[in-house]
Amino acid sequence: MQYTAELENMCCVRKGALHDPAPIPEEGKWVKVKQIGEISGLSHGVGRCAPQQGACKLTLNVKDGIIEEALVEVIGCSGMTHSAAMAAEILPGKTLLEGMNTDLVCDAINVAMREIFLQFAYGRSQSAFSDDGLPVGAGLEDLGKGLRSQTGTMYGTKAKGARYLEMSEGYVRRLALDENDEIIGYEYVSLGKMMDAIKAGMEPNEAFKKFTGTYGRFAEAAKYIDPRKE
């Protein structure tokens, strides 16, 4: 360590009180974190790219400073899916600090990594008060049955009104309209569940019918429209 001559000539004033870091919740324990290896938890971070063309939701499960599990969900940009594929390979096995300082290819994923780092650094994890945290694999629970991201896609214009395209239940096939042409419900297909059934041997048409459902006052509609074509 090098010191300037001016500093060398100064007398020493000792520090009195011990100012430890404030304790943060870490998987059911209060920890005064001084090293990355002391951080554990499952948390989420959301980021967007510079032109705000796409967004990423990143979920990490960290144990003793090591990223054990990464769920990367992206929307809005075709190239982001390929970047997400790379990030899913890159992140597991790295320390949380390494992940923070790794180029994850896409701006939105990099920003999500920065935001999730702050969540962990300040003890704002989903598992902060859960003894021993969540097991590795818990990140997939965010996707629900069928392991598909929870997405919502809506479109609307002043001239023609709203169109529901994708809801949390699944792909929207038809909108139900009343006598005033107002939306009162919709019909959807749960694509994840349908594909699981087909992979298990169910006939595609049967699976399609089984996992088609409705929401709202769908049966009372005066007419039905295809939100993508009508």
N, C-alpha and C positions, 0 to 999 in steps of 0.2 A: 504494500500500500504506500503510495507516495503522498506526502503532505507538503504544502507550501511552507516557505520559511516563516511567513507571518503567522501561520497556524502553529508551527513548532514552537514559536516564542511565547505563545499564550499559556496562561496557567490552566489547569484542569478544574472544571466545575462538575462535580458528580451529579448524576441523575438520581433523584430520590424515589418517587413512586414507580411501581412497576405497571406499565400501561400495556397490558395484554390485549389481543384482539377481542372484540365482543364475541361471546359464544353464539353459534348459530345451530339450528336443529339439523341433525344428521342422522336419519333413520332411527328416530326414537332416542337419540342422545344429544346432549348439548356439547358442542365441540368448539374449542378455540383453534380455528384452522390457521396453521402457519405454513403447511406444505400441501401441494396438490394431492399427495397420497392420503391425506386425511379427509378428502371429500368423497362422499357416497350419496347416491340418490337417483331417482328417476324424475326427469323434468322435460319441459318442452320449450322450444324457441321458434319464433316466427320471423322470417326475413323477406325482403323484396329486393329485386335487382335495381340497378341504377335508373334505367328508363321506366321502371315500375310496370314492366311488361308481364312479370310473373312473380309468384310467391312460393315460399317453402315453409312447411312445418316440420321441424326436426325434433325427434324424441330420442333421448339418450338415457341408458341405464348405466350408471357409473358405480363401480365398487372399488374402494380404496384408490381412487384417482384414475382408474383404468376404465375406458369405455368398453363395456362388455356387450352392449346391444345398441343398435342404431336403427331407427325407423325414419325414412326420408320420404315425405309426401310433397309433391310439387304440382303446381297448376299454372296454366296460362302461357307456357312457352314450350314448343316441341323439343328444343334442345335441352331443356332442363331435365327431362326424363333420363337422358343419357348421362348427364352430370350427376343425377341422383344415384344412378347405378354405380358410378365410380365412387361416390361418397359412401355408399353402403359397404363397399369393399375396403375403402381407405380407413374409415373411422374405427371400427372395432379393433381393440388391441393397443390403441394409442392412449397416452395419458390425456387427461382433459386439456392440459396446457398445449400438448402437441396438436390436438385437434383444433384448438384455437388458432394455432400458428401454421396450419396446413392449408394450402390452396385447394379448396374443394370445387374448383373449376367454375362454378356458377356464382354470380354475385349474391343471389337470393339465399343460396345454401350457406355461403360464407357469413352473411349477415345473421342468419338463423343460428349459426354456431356461436357468433359473438353474443347474441342475446341469451342463448341457453347457458353460456359460460357465466354471465352475470347472474342468472337464476341460481346456479350452483354456488357461486362465490358468496352470495348473500343469504343462502339457506332457504331459497324459495322453491324447493322441490316438491313434487307431488307426494313423495314418500317421507317428507321431513319428520313427521310424527309417527311413522310406522316402524315398529320394532324390527330391526334387521332389513328394513326396506322391502322392495318388491323383487321377486325372483327374476332371473334373466329369462326373457320370453314374455314378460308382462307387457312389453311395448305393443305386441300384436293385439292385445285386448282392446286397444283404441280403435281397431278396425272392425270389431264385431264379427258376427257370423258371415262367412263368405270371404273374409279377409279383403275387404275393399274399403278404400278411404271414404269417410263421410263427406260427401260433396253436395253442394247445392248450386244449380245453374239456372238462373232466371234471366229472361230477356223481355224488354218492354219498349214500346215506342208510343209517342203521343198519338200518332195516326191510327195504330192498330191495337194498342193495349198490351197487356202482359202475356207472356208465355212461360210456363213452368217446363223446364227441360229435364232436370235431374233433382230429386229430393233425397233426403237421407234414406228413405225406403228403397229407392232405386230409380231406374230409368222411367221417365214419364211417357206413357204411350198416348193417353188421351186426356183432354181437359173437359170437365163437365160445366156447361153453361146453363143458366136459368133463362126465363123468358126475357129478361133485360140484358142478356148476353154477358152477365157477370159470372165470374168463376165461383163455383160452389163445391168443387172437388176434383179429383183426378184419379186416373188408373195408372198403376206402376208395375214394373217387373223387377224383382230382386235378382239382379244378374249374378251376384256371387253365389247365392243359394241355388239358383238354377244351374249354374255351371258345375257346382259340387254334385248335384243330383245326376247330371248327365255323365260326369266322370265315374259316378258310382254305378252306372248302368241303366239309368232311367231313360226312356225314349225322349228325345228333345221336345216334341210337341206336348207330351204329358208333363214334363218338367216346366215348360213354358206356362201351361195352364195352372199348375200347382202353385207356382210362385208369382202369379199375377194377383194383385190385390187392389183395393180402392181405398180412398180417403175422402172424408167429408160426406156431403149429400150427393154422391156420385149417381146413385140410382134414381134420384129425383130430377135429373137434368132434362131440360127441354131439348138440348142437342149436345153432341159431342164433337170435338175437333182434334185433329192431329196438330200438336203445338209446333211441329217442325215444318208443316206444309200448308196448313190452312189459316 
